[in-house]
Amino acid sequence: MTSMPVVYADGRTLTPQEVMMVAQQKATVEVSEDAWPAIHAARRVVDRIVSEGETVYGINTGFGALVHARISADDLAQLQVNLIRSHATAIGDLMSIEAVRAMMLIRLNSLCKGHSGIHPDCIRQLVLYLNQGIHPAVPRIGSLGASGDLAPLSHLALTLIGEGYVLVDGERRATNEVLFERGLVPVELTAKDGLSLINGTSQMTAYATLAHQNLTHLLVMADAVLAMSIDARSCSLTPARPEVHEVRPHPGQAMVAQRLRALLSGSEILAGHADCDRVQDPYSFRCAPQVHGAVYESYLRLGDMISKEMNSATDNPLIFPEPDNPGPHEVVSQGNFHGEIVGLTCDAMSLALFELGSISERRMDQMLDPARSELPAFLARDSGLESGLMIVQYVAGAALAELHGQATPRTAFSTTTSAGQEDHVSMGATAAWNLYQGVRRLSEIIACEALIGAEALEHASLPSSAHVQGLHSLIRSVAPTLTGDRSTSDELLELASCVVDGGWLARMEAEHGRLPR
């Protein structure tokens, strides 16, 4: 039996791909050996503060507006337990196991950076839960995106101490019962542990990462579907010529143009109408490199942000040990828990998704309208008696309307909390969840274009390129050629999954060549 690969948490080198592997239970987790010295050094600072009786926020004070309340040494462990219990107030549907595991790994990796001062036992408990498949039941709603994702992370932390609930075979069960059945024990919190576990941007980064990884496949598939639509509508590839994009050198549009050239290489349809009298194609085809390319650049910025964020220390206060010069200056109160960068980047990506969905829907209209496509009305076999794929465009429009709402920035709202102490928040978790949902809507819109484009392509008298014909065959494995009106709902849902999960893309590239990235 082949063992699963190992993802190492070290606070520096975690990648979105590794997060996805752990989230999907395709890898185990270990703490990198070279992370432990920094973890222990930060913990020694906390222990010294406790032993010497210094007053430091988060270690022996209250939290938020209660910062001026001094806590006795005898109550420091209880302070951390009370923090987790009081903050575990999230509401809404439970996060998926995939999202919870991503959140757990990102929190673990942040703690392994060595600036949190958390006790090593808490780190070991997180690793144990991930590798044993013990998944906290975490209601999604509750984070304001500053002081981190407090409420959701508190539900995670609650399970580490044997309280709250975990998910077992889809069932919500008391954590203490599951630990007893497995012969495991809860962790005992010490000074600062609770705050280190819950004060960070781990939920929002998790959703942003899951969205980003889905887009890794979906954006390439959107270009592949675009290529099929170009041939189905007998449009030109001239606007994708390299020199066009060299004189406006935005890397996104150049990449999409290059990808389109690769996707349509060898198409006899393109060659067959090279000398036609059509002067220009509609914008939704001619300007596709500029639109798809701008979306691609937003995706690149999202990936860059995520890679930095998941390898950052995002709790408060942070500890910067100076063993040769100990003192209060080793503990710094600051704002790395504020999720503005996550929220703004996710909001920008959500707007970009709407634009990609919008131009896709316009291409559907071009292919379904006989006055412009010179194809049968709505691609029906017996137009009038049959409606063909008319309502597929309606469905795309409805999904696009939802994307339009999701394009409204979530970061454009803040609220004052904790008696005015926390007076500006990011709504980063809301923005990241909004993006995660938006990716699903976009996949459904691309599925609609794929279904329409595949049907329209069958009216061509010449073959398209190898990539496009390969995509057409994959679509036909889910949605057969129209022979009359039928419900296509299930087909569209399956197509949406196929364009986002990476399987089809891997097969196309294996059979017909890797596409530019």
C-alpha positions as CSV (number, residue, x, y, z in Angstrom):
1,M,0.0,0.0,0.0
2,T,1.4,3.4,-1.0
3,S,1.7,5.9,1.8
4,M,0.3,9.4,1.3
5,P,2.7,12.3,0.7
6,V,3.6,14.5,3.6
7,V,3.1,18.2,3.8
8,Y,5.4,20.0,6.2
9,A,4.3,23.0,8.2
10,D,7.2,25.4,8.7
11,G,5.5,28.9,8.5
12,R,7.5,29.7,5.4
13,T,7.0,27.4,2.4
14,L,3.4,26.2,2.4
15,T,1.8,26.4,-1.0
16,P,-1.9,26.6,-2.1
17,Q,-1.5,23.2,-3.8
18,E,-0.3,21.6,-0.5
19,V,-3.3,23.1,1.3
20,M,-5.6,21.6,-1.3
21,M,-3.9,18.2,-0.9
22,V,-4.5,18.2,2.9
23,A,-8.0,19.7,2.5
24,Q,-8.9,16.8,0.3
25,Q,-7.3,14.2,2.6
26,K,-4.6,13.3,0.0
27,A,-1.6,14.1,2.3
28,T,-0.6,13.8,5.9
29,V,0.9,16.7,7.9
30,E,4.1,17.0,9.9
31,V,5.8,20.0,11.6
32,S,9.1,20.6,9.9
33,E,12.1,19.9,12.3
34,D,13.6,23.3,11.5
35,A,10.4,25.1,12.8
36,W,10.7,23.8,16.4
37,P,13.5,26.1,17.6
38,A,11.5,29.2,16.8
39,I,8.4,27.7,18.3
40,H,10.2,26.9,21.6
41,A,12.1,30.3,21.7
42,A,8.8,32.2,21.5
43,R,7.2,29.9,24.1
44,R,10.1,30.6,26.5
45,V,9.3,34.4,26.3
46,V,5.7,33.6,27.4
47,D,6.9,31.4,30.3
48,R,9.3,34.1,31.4
49,I,6.6,36.8,31.4
50,V,4.3,34.6,33.5
51,S,7.1,33.7,36.0
52,E,8.2,37.3,36.4
53,G,4.7,38.7,36.6
54,E,5.0,41.2,33.7
55,T,1.7,42.7,32.5
56,V,1.3,41.8,28.8
57,Y,-1.8,41.8,26.6
58,G,-3.1,38.4,25.7
59,I,-1.0,36.6,28.3
60,N,-2.3,38.0,31.6
61,T,-4.9,40.7,30.7
62,G,-8.4,40.6,29.4
63,F,-9.2,40.8,25.7
64,G,-10.5,43.6,23.4
65,A,-12.0,46.4,25.5
66,L,-11.1,44.4,28.6
67,V,-7.4,44.9,28.0
68,H,-6.9,46.8,31.3
69,A,-8.2,43.9,33.4
70,R,-5.1,42.2,35.1
71,I,-5.5,38.4,35.5
72,S,-3.8,36.6,38.3
73,A,-1.2,33.8,37.6
74,D,-3.6,31.2,39.0
75,D,-6.3,32.1,36.5
76,L,-4.2,32.2,33.3
77,A,-5.2,28.8,32.0
78,Q,-8.9,29.4,32.8
79,L,-8.6,32.8,31.0
80,Q,-7.7,31.0,27.8
81,V,-10.5,28.4,28.2
82,N,-13.0,31.1,28.9
83,L,-11.8,33.0,25.8
84,I,-12.5,30.1,23.6
85,R,-15.8,29.2,25.1
86,S,-17.1,32.8,25.0
87,H,-16.0,33.3,21.4
88,A,-17.4,30.1,20.0
89,T,-20.6,31.8,19.0
90,A,-20.6,31.3,15.2
91,I,-23.9,30.7,13.3
92,G,-25.0,29.4,9.9
93,D,-24.3,26.2,8.0
94,L,-21.3,24.2,9.0
95,M,-18.1,24.6,7.0
96,S,-17.3,21.7,4.7
97,I,-14.7,19.2,5.9
98,E,-12.5,20.4,3.0
99,A,-12.7,24.0,4.2
100,V,-12.2,23.1,7.9
101,R,-9.1,21.1,7.0
102,A,-7.7,23.9,5.0
103,M,-8.3,26.3,7.8
104,M,-6.7,24.0,10.3
105,L,-3.5,23.6,8.2
106,I,-3.2,27.3,7.6
107,R,-3.6,28.1,11.3
108,L,-1.0,25.4,12.1
109,N,1.4,26.8,9.6
110,S,1.0,30.3,11.0
111,L,1.8,29.0,14.5
112,C,4.8,27.2,13.1
113,K,6.3,30.5,12.0
114,G,7.4,30.9,15.6
115,H,6.1,34.3,16.7
116,S,2.9,33.2,18.5
117,G,4.3,31.8,21.8
118,I,1.8,28.9,21.8
119,H,2.7,25.8,23.7
120,P,4.0,23.0,21.5
121,D,1.3,20.7,22.7
122,C,-1.4,22.7,20.9
123,I,0.6,22.4,17.7
124,R,0.9,18.7,18.2
125,Q,-2.9,18.4,18.8
126,L,-3.6,20.2,15.5
127,V,-1.4,17.8,13.6
128,L,-3.0,14.8,15.4
129,Y,-6.5,16.0,14.5
130,L,-5.6,16.5,10.8
131,N,-3.9,13.1,10.5
132,Q,-6.5,11.2,12.5
133,G,-9.4,12.8,10.5
134,I,-10.9,14.6,13.6
135,H,-12.8,17.4,12.0
136,P,-14.3,20.2,14.1
137,A,-17.9,21.2,13.4
138,V,-17.5,24.9,12.6
139,P,-20.5,27.2,11.8
140,R,-19.4,29.4,9.0
141,I,-20.7,32.9,10.0
142,G,-19.1,35.0,12.7
143,S,-15.9,36.5,11.6
144,L,-15.6,40.2,10.9
145,G,-12.1,39.8,9.5
146,A,-10.3,41.7,12.2
147,S,-9.1,40.3,15.4
148,G,-8.9,37.6,12.8
149,D,-11.6,34.9,12.3
150,L,-12.3,34.7,16.0
151,A,-15.7,32.9,16.2
152,P,-15.1,30.2,13.6
153,L,-11.5,29.5,14.9
154,S,-12.9,29.3,18.5
155,H,-15.1,26.4,17.4
156,L,-12.0,24.7,16.1
157,A,-10.1,25.4,19.3
158,L,-13.0,24.2,21.4
159,T,-12.5,20.7,20.0
160,L,-8.8,20.7,20.8
161,I,-9.7,20.9,24.5
162,G,-12.3,18.2,24.2
163,E,-15.4,20.4,24.0
164,G,-17.7,21.3,21.2
165,Y,-18.5,19.0,18.3
166,V,-16.7,17.2,15.5
167,L,-18.0,15.6,12.3
168,V,-17.8,11.8,12.0
169,D,-19.2,10.2,8.9
170,G,-21.3,13.3,8.3
171,E,-22.7,13.2,11.8
172,R,-22.2,15.9,14.4
173,R,-21.0,14.3,17.6
174,A,-19.6,15.5,21.0
175,T,-15.9,15.8,20.8
176,N,-15.2,14.2,24.2
177,E,-17.1,11.1,23.1
178,V,-15.0,10.7,19.9
179,L,-11.7,11.3,21.7
180,F,-12.7,8.7,24.3
181,E,-13.5,6.1,21.6
182,R,-10.2,6.7,19.9
183,G,-8.1,6.7,23.1
184,L,-7.1,10.3,22.7
185,V,-6.9,13.1,25.3
186,P,-7.7,16.8,24.9
187,V,-4.9,19.4,25.2
188,E,-4.6,21.5,28.3
189,L,-4.3,25.2,27.6
190,T,-1.7,27.4,29.2
191,A,-1.0,31.2,29.0
192,K,-1.7,32.7,25.6
193,D,-2.6,29.4,23.9
194,G,-6.3,30.2,23.3
195,L,-5.6,33.6,21.8
196,S,-2.9,32.2,19.5
197,L,-5.4,29.6,18.3
198,I,-8.2,31.9,17.4
199,N,-6.6,35.2,16.5
200,G,-5.7,34.9,12.8
201,T,-6.8,35.1,9.2
202,S,-7.1,31.3,8.7
203,Q,-10.8,30.9,7.8
204,M,-10.7,33.7,5.1
205,T,-7.4,32.4,3.8
206,A,-8.8,28.9,3.6
207,Y,-11.8,30.0,1.5
208,A,-9.6,32.2,-0.7
209,T,-7.2,29.2,-1.3
210,L,-10.0,26.8,-2.2
211,A,-11.4,29.4,-4.6
212,H,-8.0,30.0,-6.1
213,Q,-7.3,26.3,-6.6
214,N,-10.6,25.8,-8.4
215,L,-9.9,28.8,-10.6
216,T,-6.6,27.2,-11.6
217,H,-8.5,24.7,-13.7
218,L,-11.6,26.7,-14.4
219,L,-9.9,29.7,-16.1
220,V,-8.0,27.4,-18.5
221,M,-11.2,25.5,-19.3
222,A,-13.0,28.8,-19.8
223,D,-10.4,29.6,-22.5
224,A,-10.9,26.1,-24.0
225,V,-14.7,26.6,-24.2
226,L,-14.0,30.1,-25.7
227,A,-11.9,28.4,-28.4
228,M,-14.7,26.0,-29.2
229,S,-17.2,28.9,-29.4
230,I,-14.8,30.7,-31.8
231,D,-14.9,27.8,-34.2
232,A,-18.6,27.1,-33.6
233,R,-19.4,30.7,-34.6
234,S,-16.8,30.8,-37.4
235,C,-14.9,33.6,-35.8
236,S,-11.4,34.7,-36.6
237,L,-8.2,34.0,-34.5
238,T,-6.5,37.1,-36.0
239,P,-7.2,39.2,-32.9
240,A,-5.0,36.7,-31.0
241,R,-1.9,37.3,-33.2
242,P,1.2,37.9,-31.0
243,E,2.1,41.3,-32.4
244,V,-1.3,42.7,-31.3
245,H,-0.5,41.9,-27.7
246,E,3.2,43.0,-27.9
247,V,2.0,46.6,-28.5
248,R,-0.2,46.5,-25.4
249,P,2.0,44.3,-23.2
250,H,-0.3,43.2,-20.4
251,P,0.8,39.7,-19.5
252,G,-2.7,38.4,-19.0
253,Q,-4.0,39.2,-22.4
254,A,-0.8,37.9,-24.0
255,M,-1.1,34.6,-22.2
256,V,-4.8,34.1,-23.2
257,A,-4.0,34.9,-26.8
258,Q,-1.1,32.4,-26.7
259,R,-3.4,29.8,-25.1
260,L,-6.1,30.4,-27.8
261,R,-3.5,30.0,-30.6
262,A,-2.5,26.7,-29.0
263,L,-6.1,25.5,-28.5
264,L,-7.0,26.2,-32.1
265,S,-3.8,25.1,-33.7
266,G,-4.7,22.9,-36.7
267,S,-8.3,23.9,-36.9
268,E,-9.6,23.4,-40.5
269,I,-12.6,25.6,-39.6
270,L,-10.4,28.6,-39.2
271,A,-8.6,27.9,-42.4
272,G,-11.9,27.3,-44.2
273,H,-13.2,30.8,-43.7
274,A,-9.9,32.8,-43.8
275,D,-11.0,34.6,-46.9
276,C,-14.6,35.3,-46.0
277,D,-16.1,38.8,-46.2
278,R,-16.7,39.3,-42.5
279,V,-14.6,42.3,-41.4
280,Q,-14.8,42.0,-37.6
281,D,-16.2,39.7,-35.1
282,P,-18.4,40.8,-32.1
283,Y,-16.6,42.1,-29.1
284,S,-17.4,39.0,-27.0
285,F,-15.1,37.1,-29.4
286,R,-12.7,39.7,-30.7
287,C,-11.9,41.2,-27.3
288,A,-11.8,37.9,-25.4
289,P,-8.0,38.0,-24.8
290,Q,-8.3,41.5,-23.3
291,V,-11.2,40.4,-21.0
292,H,-10.1,36.9,-20.1
293,G,-6.6,38.2,-19.7
294,A,-7.6,40.8,-17.2
295,V,-9.3,38.1,-15.2
296,Y,-6.2,36.0,-15.4
297,E,-4.1,38.8,-13.9
298,S,-6.6,39.1,-11.0
299,Y,-6.1,35.4,-10.5
300,L,-2.3,35.8,-10.4
301,R,-2.6,38.6,-7.8
302,L,-4.9,36.4,-5.7
303,G,-2.4,33.6,-5.8
304,D,0.4,35.9,-4.8
305,M,-1.6,37.3,-1.9
306,I,-2.6,33.8,-0.7
307,S,1.0,32.4,-0.8
308,K,2.1,35.3,1.4
309,E,-0.8,35.2,3.8
310,M,-0.7,31.4,4.5
311,N,3.0,31.8,5.5
312,S,2.4,34.8,7.7
313,A,2.1,35.3,11.5
314,T,-1.4,36.8,11.8
315,D,-2.2,36.7,15.5
316,N,-1.8,39.4,18.2
317,P,0.4,40.0,20.1
318,L,3.4,38.6,18.3
319,I,6.6,37.6,20.0
320,F,10.1,38.5,18.8
321,P,12.5,36.7,21.1
322,E,15.7,38.4,22.2
323,P,17.3,35.9,24.6
324,D,20.3,38.2,25.3
325,N,18.1,41.2,26.0
326,P,14.8,40.0,27.5
327,G,12.0,42.4,28.3
328,P,8.6,43.8,27.4
329,H,9.8,44.8,24.0
330,E,9.8,41.1,22.9
331,V,6.0,41.2,22.8
332,V,4.5,43.5,20.2
333,S,0.8,44.4,19.9
334,Q,0.0,45.0,16.3
335,G,-2.6,44.4,13.6
336,N,-1.5,41.4,11.4
337,F,-4.9,39.8,12.2
338,H,-6.6,42.5,10.0
339,G,-7.8,40.8,6.8
340,E,-8.0,43.9,4.6
341,I,-5.5,42.5,2.0
342,V,-7.5,39.2,1.8
343,G,-10.8,41.0,1.6
344,L,-9.9,43.5,-1.1
345,T,-8.1,40.9,-3.2
346,C,-11.1,38.5,-3.0
347,D,-13.5,41.3,-3.8
348,A,-11.4,42.2,-6.9
349,M,-11.5,38.6,-8.0
350,S,-15.2,38.4,-7.5
351,L,-15.7,41.4,-9.8
352,A,-13.4,39.7,-12.4
353,L,-15.5,36.5,-12.2
354,F,-18.6,38.5,-13.1
355,E,-16.9,40.0,-16.2
356,L,-15.8,36.5,-17.3
357,G,-19.4,35.2,-16.9
358,S,-20.8,38.3,-18.6
359,I,-18.7,37.9,-21.8
360,S,-19.4,34.1,-21.8
361,E,-23.2,34.8,-21.7
362,R,-22.9,37.2,-24.6
363,R,-21.2,34.5,-26.7
364,M,-24.1,32.2,-26.0
365,D,-26.5,34.8,-27.3
366,Q,-24.4,35.1,-30.5
367,M,-24.5,31.4,-31.1
368,L,-28.3,31.0,-30.4
369,D,-29.5,33.9,-32.5
370,P,-30.0,32.7,-36.1
371,A,-29.8,36.3,-37.5
372,R,-26.2,36.5,-36.4
373,S,-25.0,32.9,-36.3
374,E,-26.6,31.6,-39.5
375,L,-27.4,28.5,-37.4
376,P,-30.8,27.0,-36.6
377,A,-32.7,29.1,-34.1
378,F,-31.6,28.2,-30.6
379,L,-29.8,25.2,-32.2
380,A,-33.1,23.2,-32.2
381,R,-33.6,20.4,-34.6
382,D,-37.1,21.5,-35.4
383,S,-37.2,25.2,-34.5
384,G,-40.7,26.3,-33.4
385,L,-41.9,22.9,-32.5
386,E,-38.8,22.6,-30.3
387,S,-37.0,25.3,-28.2
388,G,-33.6,23.7,-28.4
389,L,-31.1,25.3,-26.0
390,M,-33.0,28.6,-25.7
391,I,-33.4,28.3,-21.9
392,V,-29.8,27.4,-21.3
393,Q,-29.0,31.0,-21.9
394,Y,-31.7,32.0,-19.5
395,V,-30.1,29.9,-16.8
396,A,-26.7,31.4,-17.6
397,G,-28.4,34.9,-17.2
398,A,-29.8,33.9,-13.8
399,A,-26.5,32.6,-12.6
400,L,-24.9,35.8,-13.9
401,A,-27.4,37.9,-11.9
402,E,-26.2,36.2,-8.8
403,L,-22.6,36.9,-9.8
404,H,-23.5,40.5,-10.3
405,G,-24.7,40.7,-6.7
406,Q,-21.5,38.9,-5.6
407,A,-19.4,41.6,-7.4
408,T,-20.5,44.1,-4.8
409,P,-17.5,44.5,-2.5
410,R,-17.9,42.9,0.9
411,T,-15.0,45.0,2.3
412,A,-17.1,48.2,1.7
413,F,-18.8,47.6,5.1
414,S,-17.2,47.9,8.5
415,T,-18.7,47.9,12.0
416,T,-17.4,49.1,15.4
417,T,-17.1,46.4,18.0
418,S,-15.7,45.7,21.5
419,A,-16.8,49.0,22.9
420,G,-14.9,51.0,20.3
421,Q,-11.6,49.2,20.8
422,E,-12.0,47.4,17.5
423,D,-13.3,50.2,15.4
424,H,-12.5,49.1,11.8
425,V,-12.9,45.6,10.4
426,S,-12.2,44.0,7.0
427,M,-15.1,41.6,6.4
428,G,-12.3,39.5,4.8
429,A,-14.0,36.2,5.7
430,T,-17.2,37.3,4.0
431,A,-15.4,38.4,0.9
432,A,-13.5,35.1,0.7
433,W,-16.7,33.1,1.1
434,N,-18.3,35.3,-1.5
435,L,-15.5,34.5,-3.9
436,Y,-15.7,30.8,-3.1
437,Q,-19.4,30.8,-4.0
438,G,-18.8,32.9,-7.1
439,V,-16.4,30.3,-8.5
440,R,-19.3,27.8,-8.5
441,R,-21.6,30.2,-10.3
442,L,-19.0,30.9,-12.9
443,S,-18.5,27.2,-13.5
444,E,-22.2,26.9,-14.2
445,I,-22.1,29.7,-16.7
446,I,-19.1,28.2,-18.5
447,A,-21.0,24.9,-18.5
448,C,-23.8,26.6,-20.3
449,E,-21.5,28.0,-22.9
450,A,-19.9,24.6,-23.3
451,L,-23.2,22.9,-23.9
452,I,-24.2,25.5,-26.5
453,G,-20.8,25.6,-28.1
454,A,-20.7,21.8,-28.5
455,E,-24.0,21.8,-30.2
456,A,-23.2,24.7,-32.5
457,L,-19.9,23.1,-33.5
458,E,-21.8,20.1,-34.9
459,H,-23.1,22.3,-37.7
460,A,-19.6,22.9,-39.0
461,S,-18.6,21.1,-42.2
462,L,-14.9,20.9,-41.3
463,P,-13.1,19.6,-38.2
464,S,-11.8,21.9,-35.5
465,S,-8.5,21.5,-33.7
466,A,-7.4,18.5,-31.7
467,H,-7.9,20.3,-28.4
468,V,-11.4,21.5,-29.3
469,Q,-12.5,18.2,-30.7
470,G,-11.2,16.5,-27.5
471,L,-13.2,18.9,-25.4
472,H,-16.2,18.3,-27.6
473,S,-16.0,14.6,-27.0
474,L,-15.7,15.1,-23.3
475,I,-18.9,17.2,-23.3
476,R,-20.7,14.6,-25.4
477,S,-19.8,12.0,-22.7
478,V,-22.1,14.0,-20.4
479,A,-24.5,15.7,-22.7
480,P,-25.4,13.9,-26.0
481,T,-26.2,15.7,-29.2
482,L,-29.7,17.1,-29.3
483,T,-32.3,14.9,-31.0
484,G,-35.2,16.7,-29.6
485,D,-36.1,18.8,-26.6
486,R,-35.0,17.4,-23.2
487,S,-34.1,18.5,-19.7
488,T,-30.5,19.5,-19.5
489,S,-30.4,20.5,-15.8
490,D,-28.4,17.4,-14.6
491,E,-26.1,17.7,-17.6
492,L,-25.3,21.3,-16.8
493,L,-24.5,20.5,-13.2
494,E,-22.2,17.7,-14.2
495,L,-20.5,19.9,-16.8
496,A,-20.0,22.6,-14.1
497,S,-18.2,20.0,-11.9
498,C,-16.1,18.8,-14.8
499,V,-14.8,22.2,-15.9
500,V,-13.8,23.1,-12.3
501,D,-12.3,19.9,-10.9
502,G,-9.3,19.6,-13.2
503,G,-10.0,16.1,-14.5
504,W,-11.0,17.1,-18.0
505,L,-8.2,19.6,-18.3
506,A,-5.7,17.0,-17.3
507,R,-7.1,14.6,-19.9
508,M,-7.1,17.2,-22.7
509,E,-3.5,18.1,-22.1
510,A,-2.4,14.5,-21.7
511,E,-3.9,13.6,-25.1
512,H,-3.3,16.8,-27.1
513,G,-0.5,18.7,-25.4
514,R,0.0,21.0,-22.5
515,L,-1.5,24.5,-22.8
516,P,0.4,27.6,-22.0
517,R,0.2,28.9,-18.4
